[in-house]
């Protein structure tokens, strides 16, 4: 072993010892030399974790008791009256299509609830999938349409895209799926 390598290793080991000594001396917490203190620290941590788990369980029980449909506090529940909607179909396969083409699918739905259906938003999973949806409320029993235009651009091969609809329904979000096999340079 070369003399420079030996000297470098000794300096490195000395530096590690100094750092560990400084940490042990300045640390306000338990040290390796004080097993009783380590045990007390562990017991405090376990007690805090147990208290947190109990509080979470209690909050969950209260939420479930108020509304049997809830198992956790929901941020996605609509603010107004809740209704239901049913799509004639939620998936569509365009089959084989060309790059840079425009492909349209209209998804029909019915408000199957007793309150007006209000679609707050419809969003595609990427900029190539653009939905159009009714902005006005759909009365109970009435039908509506969501038009989805898929422009693959330079995408190629098998593609799957989603459109997420947010409405005053439970669950608040519904998902429509389109698929296509995009051929490079046309069909």
Buried (B, 14 or more C-beta within 10 A) or exposed (E): EEEEEEEEEEEEEEEEEEEEEEEEEEEEEBEEEEEEEBEEEEEEEEEEEEEEEEEEEEEBEEBEEEEEEEEEEEEEBBEEEBBBBBBEEBEBEBEEBBBEBEBEBEBEBBBEBEBBBBBEEBBBBEEBBBBEBBEEBBEBEEEBBBBBBBBBEEBEEEBEBBBBBBBBBBEBEBEBBBBBBBBEEEE
